[in-house]
Structure formats: structure tokens, C-alpha cells
Amino acid sequence: MPRAPEELRELVEGYLAELEPTPSLGSLHEPIRYSLGGKRVRPVLCLAVGEAAGGEVDMLMPAAVAVELVHSFSLVHDDLPALDGDEERRGRPSVWAAFGEATAILAGDALVAEAFRLALDCGADVARELVEATLAMIGGQQQDLEGGHDLAELHRLKTGALFSASVMCGVWAAGVPAAEHAPWRAFAAELGLLFQVVDDILDGDGYVTEVGEQAARGLADDAATRAETRLAEIPADTSVLAEIVAGLAARTS
């Protein structure tokens, strides 16, 4: 029987608590661990997808945590003064504010390298999926700096790419043949859009600025409906994933 999201979250927390970064990183261990906060949305999604696709959690966990490390890397670097300049993250000083800019840069570099090391434990296909998503995120950040780009494309790169990787790394790690990936990728695209639109509603920017809050809420509802439809096309027990979709649609923080 598939595990509930909260149980999967606890498993992720346990794995992260025991995860030992590469010894040569030395004093970077502290800022790396400091950076690993959050709700674990992406690794829980990866595990839930992998379980629905027939995988075992022990086999899926390195892929799920690799996705989370890439997410953490992106936040550490986004907070830097050269980018967003945020001094606070999750109610406490951001990594650069707590440890200095140079250490934050190196900690972010280490996080992404550790992510790829874990992904490779699950095979080349998982690693390739995560590499492509990471490159898309980086390209999206550059587009954001340049300005003037299509909002939907920007969000597809900055947010959607890692949500797609969260789904597809779970699919690859579960051993699903590539010929059966299409409905999973379609589901991932809708989920990434849903997350970003709700994020914009909560922050009052992005889609809210472009189309207004009411229309943005309509976009989120439509994405949630399409995500549920995509799940119905997958011949597996996707009840936990449906619960995740409902939670993302209804989130308030």
C-alpha cells in the first residue's frame, strides 16, 4: 500500500539526518546542513511517484534526496546579494547572511555536486534527468535577470523543470520503460504550473501581476484539474499523488 505524504516526509528527514557530505568538504558541512530546511515537497513527490510506479522506497530515496539538494542549491545561490539579495530564508538568516558570501557560493556548489553523486547511484537516466532540469533552472534564472521574457516560459524553466525532475527521477528510478513516460511527463508539467501559480497568488506577483488574482486562481484550478486527469490516465494507484495535488492547490504558505 502506498505511503501517505507525511510518512514519506519523515523518511526523507531521516535520510537527510544521516546523510554525510563528502569528507573533503570539511567546514562546508555546517552551511550545507543549515541550508536543508523546507517542506520536502519535491522529494516526497519523487517518492510518491516512484512508489506508484512500482519502486521500493530504499531504491528511490537517493533520487528523491538528490532533487532536494538541487532545490537547496538553487535557494542558497538565489539568496546571494548578486541575485535576489535576501538576508532571510524560512525565518532565519539565509546561508550567505549567516556564513558569508564566499562560503554560501561554495556550499551551493557542493550541494549540486552531492546531488549528482546521489543521482548517479540510481543510474545514468536519473542523473541525466536531474542535470537537464538543473541547467533549465540556471537558464531560467539568467532569463529572469535579463527581463522581458515570456512569463510561462520563465516559470517552466525556473520552477517547472525541477518539478518535472521530481516526477521523472522517480519514474526512472522505479524502472518504468521510456515508452511509458508520456503520461507522467504530462502530469509533471501540470503540477509545476499549479505550484508556481499558487506561489504567485501567495506572493502577489508573477501571474497575479499579469492577469489578476481571480484569473490566476482560475489558472491554478485548471492546472489542478488537468493534473488529476493526467493521473487518471496512468494505470497505477495514484491516490497519494492525487492527495499531493489537492494539497498544493489548497496551500496557504
Secondary structure, 3 states (H helix, E strand, C coil): CCCCHHHHHHHHHHHHHHCCCCHHHHHHHHHHHHHCCCCCHHHHHHHHHHHHCCCCHHHHHHHHHHHHHHHHHHHHHHCCCCCCCCCEECCEECHHHHHCHHHHHHHHHHHHHHHHHHHHHCCHHHHHHHHHHHHHHHHHHHHHHHCCCCHHHHHHHHHHHHHHHHHHHHHHHCCCCHHHCHHHHHHHHHHHHHHHHHHHHHHCCCHHHHHCHHHHHHHHHHHHHHHHHHHHCCCCCCHHHHHHHHHHHHCCC
